[in-house]
Amino acid sequence: MWTEDGPWPQIKEAAPDFFNSIVAQLPLGEMTSGEDMARAIVFVASPACKTMTGANVVVDSGMTKRVQF
C-alpha cells in the first residue's frame, strides 16, 4: 500500500528499478492508496454493508492471485 509515510516512497527513490518491477506486477498498474483502503474499511463498517458477518477483503491492486477463504 502506498502512503507518504510508508516505506514505498523511500524505496522508489533509492531503488527505482525494483519499485518499477513491483508496480509492473500489479494488474491495476498502481499501488493501493491509503484512501482506497479507507474506502473499503468505511464500506464494511457502514450500514450499506449491514448483513456482512465476516469476510477477507483484499485491497491490493490485484497482487493477490488466489481465492480468499
N, C-alpha and C positions, 0 to 999 in steps of 0.2 A: 504494500500500500504506500502510495506517495503522500507524504506530509512534509511540510517545510522543515519541521524539527526532527524528522526521522533520518534514517541512515542513507536513503537513496540520493538526496542532493549531493552529499559528500562523495558517494560512490560515483555518481555521474561526472563530477568534476575530476576526481582522482583517477578513475578508470573508465573513460567514456566508451571504449570498445566493449568492455564487459557489460556495462549498463545497456548499451545498444543491443547486445546479443540477448539480454534478458527481455527487453521490450519487444524484440523481434519474435520471440516465442509466444507472446500474448496474442490470442486470436483477435482481441479488440484493438490491438496496436497501441495501447496506453495503459499505464498503471492505474489501479483503482485509487481514487482520491479519498481523502477523509470525508469530504462532502457526500460522495457516493455511499460510503459505509454508513454515515449518519442517516441517510435517507432510508436505507434498509432497516436500520435499528428503529427509526421512528415509525416505519410502516408496521413492523412486527409488534411494537408496543402500542399501536393506535387502535381505536375502535373499528377501523376498516379491516382489521385482522382478528376480530373478536372470537372466531371459532378455532383458531390455530391453538393446538395444545402442545406442540413440540415440533421441531424441525432442525435440520442442519441447513443453514442458509449460507451459501458460498458466494462471496462477493470478491472475486479475484481476477476480473478481466478475462476469464476463461482459461486461466492457467491450469486449474484442476481438470483433468481429463478422465474422470471416473464418476460413477454414480454414487451419491451420498446415501448411506443407510443409517 
